[in-house]
Amino acid sequence: MATAQTVDCTKNSAVLYLAFELSEKTWKLGFTTALARKPRERDMPSRDRVRLEEEIAAAKERFELPADAPVFCCYEAGRDGFWLHRFLLASGWENVIVDPSSIQVDRRQRRRKTDRLDVRKLLKMLIRHHTGEKDVWSIVRAPTVEEEDARQLHRELDTLRAEQTGHINRIKGLLASQGVMMEVTRAFLVRLKHARLWDGTSLPTGLQNRLRREFARMQLLNGQIRALEKERAQLVRAQDNNVAVQQTRKLLELKAIGINSAWLYVHEIFAWRQIKNRRQVGALVGLVGSPYQSGGQDQEQGISKAGNRRVRGMAIEIAWIWLRHQSQSALARWYERRFATGGKRLRRIGIVALARKLLVALWRYLESGMPPEGAELADWKKKIYDNTLSLQS
């Protein structure tokens, strides 16, 4: 055992390994050169790039490494995003971003967890990864600045729509607490004046004022949502040389695919992910099975839900729409044969399978230009025109 450790230490003596444990105010750094060596641990203020360079230089001196010795870094994906990864690469150091859910943990009911233990564990796994061991963890692919920025529009739309739904539900809930049912439409304020309680009296003044303010906030959100949707439609119409826009147009040529789903699919996975096979498509959105086999036990635990939740939710919704508008396609007929005659639970299971198959078919369509078998095509320009008219009405 001692001989193996000595060989390991000698093999990696010219490499400095660095693991980050990131938090809002402080970062914990762990340095080492091999599994057998005691790590050097330091705390520093978060996002202090000058201090980080000083700590790396001090670590090289501590481990008697040359100033130009390569540095291999890692940190867990989280709140700090990808800027640190870009800074490390620009500084000439290699870095990997780790999916936190892929890190193995102790299965005891109560396990120890501190920043010190976490950074040491990351260091050990980084060395194993760098020396060629496979399946140590899952690595997050970092998008470019442009690819990351392109996702802001639809993600902001998702946030605004969620806030809009919250205001509508709050208004309806306040009215329901007084026994009043009313739709939240443009004429809401006019109808509010004539709303009456169970005894024929008007709504209390304080409640009316609160409802008006809630409605005003909802209208502000409506305006922002319409502005973003118009901006998105303009981008699809005007940017002929943009690869993501070209893929969006291509998806819009299929019936059942609208601007929301096409834009989301392209900017979340298809435009920048380097997908090699159909299994990776399902894994990216968490639409793959999670079997459990141990001894005499053999059961399926359902889909993993380990991928992009935005695309996964949209994929399920589009699968139902596909059945309605692409009923003569091969995918829709496959679903009808396998699941349509079953109960409600079987149909729900089937729609997940259809969503996965449809995502794979869309990926192949963008790669090869061949639409899914039996799918009907549409004019993407007409879809954008109709969408613009609905925004103006």
Secondary structure, 3 states (H helix, E strand, C coil): CHHHHHHHHHHCCCCEEEEEEECCCEEEEEEECCCCCCCEEEEEECCCHHHHHHHHHHHHHHCCCCCCCCEEEEEECCCCCCHHHHHHHHCCCEEEEECHHHCCCCCCCCCCCCHHHHHHHHHHHHHHHHCCCCCCCCEECCCCHHHHHHCHHHHHHHHHHHHHHHHHHHHHHHHHCCCCCCCCCCCHHHHHHHCECCCCCECCHHHHHHHHHHHHHHHHHHHHHHHHHHHHHHHHHHCCCCHHHHHHHHHHCECCCCHHHHHHHHHHHHCCCCCCCHHHHHHHHCCCEEEEEECCEEEEEEECCCCCHHHHHHHHHHHHHHHHHCCCCHHHHHHHHHCCCCCHHHHHHHHHHHHHHHHHHHHHHHHHCCCCCCCCECCHHHHHHHHHHHHHC
